[in-house]
Amino acid sequence: MASSSQNNFDLNAVPNVQPEIRHSSSLSQKDPLMTNASVMLDDAVAASVARGIITPQDEKLLADRTDVEAINDSMALSIQCASSVSNIARRLQVRGNEVQELRTQVLSLQRRNRGLQQENKELKKLVDAYANDLGKKYSELEMNTNRLREQQESLLLEVQKNFKISRPEA
C-alpha cells in the first residue's frame, strides 16, 4: 500500500463531502459517477479507472501528494484496478464455464428426451396392438359366452322336458 512519512493514507477513510453527480461522455457505465467517489474505496469506480477515468475526488487526493507519493498512490491504484479487472475476468470465466456446462447438460437432456419420445412411440404402438388384440379376444369370448348361454338354456329346457316325460303326473 502507498503510505507517506508525512501523511498516512487510509484506504478505508471516507471523506465527509456531499456527493456531486458528474456525467461524463467518456463513461460507458450505466450509472453516473459520483465526484466524491474513490477508486481506492469502490471496486466499481476502480473498474472505471481501469478504463482511463480518474474521479475528481482522486484528483484532489493526489494533488496534495508529493511526486513520490503520487507515483506510489498511482501504482497502488493501478494494482487495485488490475486486481479488480482480474477478479472480473475470473468471474466471467467461471460464468462462461457454467454456461458451457449447462449447454452440455441441455444437449444431453435433449438427446435423452428424443430417445424417450421414440421409446414412448414404440410403447404406444405396443399398447395399441395389445388393445386391438384384446378387443378381438373379448368379442370372441362374448360370442362364445352367448353361445354357451343359449346351449345351456336349450339343455335346461330339454332336461325339464325329459324330466316331465320320465315322471308321470299323478
C-alpha positions, 0 to 999 in steps of 0.5 A: 500500500502507498503510505507517506512519512508525512501523511498516512493514507487510509484506504478505508477513510471516507471523506465527509463531502456531499456527493456531486453527480458528474456525467461524463461522455467518456463513461460507458457505465450505466450509472453516473459517477459520483465526484466524491467517489474513490477508486481506492474505496469502490471496486466499481469506480476502480473498474472505471479507472481501469478504463482511463477515468480518474474521479475528481475526488482522486484528483484532489487526493493526489494533488496534495501528494508529493511526486513520490507519493503520487507515483506510489498512490498511482501504482497502488491504484493501478494494482487495485484496478488490475486486481479488480479487472482480474477478479472480473475476468475470473468471474466471467470465466467461471460464468462462461464455464457454467454456461458451457456446462449447462449447454452440455447438460441441455444437449444431453437432456435433449438427446435423452428426451428424443430417445424417450419420445421414440421409446414412448412411440414404440410403447404406444404402438405396443399398447395399441396392438395389445388393445386391438388384440384384446378387443378381438379376444373379448368379442370372441369370448362374448360370442362364445359366452352367448353361445354357451348361454343359449346351449345351456338354456336349450339343455335346461329346457330339454332336461325339464322336458325329459324330466316331465316325460320320465315322471308321470303326473299323478 
